[in-house]
């Protein structure tokens, strides 16, 4: 025998509430549902919770017990609200569709497939290709760009000043070492790997 689907169980559970118009505890439904509606007692809690989550069954805690109920009048109002909501969404979608269709028709004006339009599109494609070729050509000569040259010149100037600053520091240390320890300059150069011809960059 084929078992009940989840939706069938939900529908049968709602029948219990609508037919009795009564208020139940979970333990009551776990006894009634298997006997009257063929819903296994193990699945009653899960089915009931799904109906509560969807707002189809109301629940409240009184003392230490939870009670559940659902009346046909509430379900009818809920369906009416849902129907009104769907009708409103449908009307809004229809308006959007109509507006889009008008927009599409309007955008087609001047874009009819004519010989003149085809020629213009071909010319546009050729010009775009030419633009890409020229851009590639310009990139080849980027080194000659005045802005690039100026940027390189400034970078070189910064590097030159930094190099001279370090050269100055080396000379200062060498001078201090000669005075402090009486080292010969050639010995300092050799010990620290300093070239004999070290000098400032012009």
N, C-alpha and C positions, 0 to 999 in steps of 0.2 A: 504493500500500500504506500502510495506517494505521500510524503509528509507535507505539512502546510508550509507555504513560503512565509517569509518575515512579514510581508504586507498583508497576507491573509490572516496571520495571527493578530496583527494590529487591528484589522477590521473586526474580527470576532471579539477581541477584547472590548472594543467600543460598543459592540452589540450588548455586552453584559451591562454596561452603564446605561445605555439608552433604553433597554427593555425593562430594567428594574427601577431606574431613576433613584438609585440608592447610593449610599456612601459606604466605602469598603476600606478595610485594612489590607495590607499585603497578604497576610496569612489567609484571609477570607478568599481573596482572588486565587491564591495558590490551590485552594480546595475546589472552588467553583469552576475555574477555567478548564481543567482537565475533564471534568465530568460533563459539563454542558457544551463546551466549545472545542474540545479535542486539542487544547493547548497544553503542552507538557508543563508540569509545575516548575521544572527547572528553568524554563524560559520566561515565565510570567514576569519576574522582576525586570529583566532586560526589556521586554515588550512595553511594560508599564512605564519605565524610565524614558523610553524613546517617545512615548505619547505625551508625557509630561514636558519633555524638552521641546516638543513641537507645539506646546500650548493647547493640545487637544484634551488633556486631562488635567484637572486642577488638583492640587495637594496642599495639605496644611498639617502642621504638627500640633497636636493637642495633648498636653501632658507629656507622656513618654512615647506616645503612639503617633504614627503618620496615617492620615486618612486621605482617600482618593475618591474623586467624583467627576462626572461629566454629564451635562444635561443637553438634550437635543437642541434646545433653543440657542445655547452658546455656539454649538457647532454650526447651526444655520447662519447665525450672525457672522461667524468666522469665514464661512464659505462666501457669504455675500460681500464681505470686505475684500476677500481675495479676488473675487470676480471683478469688483469695481477697480481694484488695483491693476489687474491684468488688462481690463478694458482701457484704463488710462494709459498704461504703457503701450498698448497697441495703437491708440490714437496718436500718441507722441511719436512712435516709430513710423507711422503712416505719414505724418507731417514731415519728418526728417527725410523719408524716402522721396516724397514729392518734391521737396526743396532740392535734394541732390539731383533728381532727374532734370529739374529745370536748369540747375547749374551746369549739368553735363551738356544739355542742349545749347545753352548760351555759349559754353566754351568751344563748341563745335563751329560756331560762326567764324568765318574767315580761315577755317582749317580744312575746308573741303578739299578733296583730292583732285587738284587741278594741275595742268602741265606747269603753270607758273610757280605753284607752291613746291612742286617736286624739284624744279630747277633751283629755287631759293634754298631748299633744304640741302641740295647737293653742294651749292656754293658755300653754305654755312659749314658743312662738314669739311670742305677743302680749306676754308679759312682757319678752322680749329686745328687742323693738322699742321698748317703753316705756322700757326702760333706756337705749337709744341716744338716744331723744328727750330724756330727762332729762339725759343727759351733755352733749348739745348745748346745752341750756338753761343748765346750770351753767357751761359754757365762756363763755357770753355775759356772765355776771356775775363772771368771774374777777378783774376789776379791783377788785371789792369784797371779795375774799378777804383776811382779816386777814393771812395769811402773805405774800401778794403785796404788800399795802399796806406791811407792815413792811420787806420787801425793798426797795421803792421808796424808803421813807424813809431807809434806811441808805445806799442808792446816792446819794441827794440830799445826805446829810450828807458823804459822802466827796468828792463833786464840789464842794460848798461850801467844805470845808476846803482842797481843792486850789486853788480860785480865790483864796481869801484868801491862801494861801501865795505865789502868783504876784504878787498885788497888793502884798504885803509886799516881795517881791523888787524889783518895779518902783520902789516908793518908796525902797528902799535905794539902788538904782542912780542914781535921780534926785538923791538927797541927795549921793551921792559925786561925781556929775558937777558939781553946783553948787559943791561945795567945791574940787574939783580944778581945774576949768576956769573957774569963775566964770560959768557959763551961767545965764541966767534960766530959771525953771521953764516959762514959756510957750513959750520957744524949744525946750526939750527935748521938751515935749509935742508941739509941731508937727513937729519933726524926726523923731520916732519914732512919730507917729500915735497918741499916747496921749490918750484923751478927757480933757477938763478936769474932768469930774465923776467920774473914776475913784475908787472908794472900796471899802471892805470890804463884803462881803455879810453882813447880819444873819442 
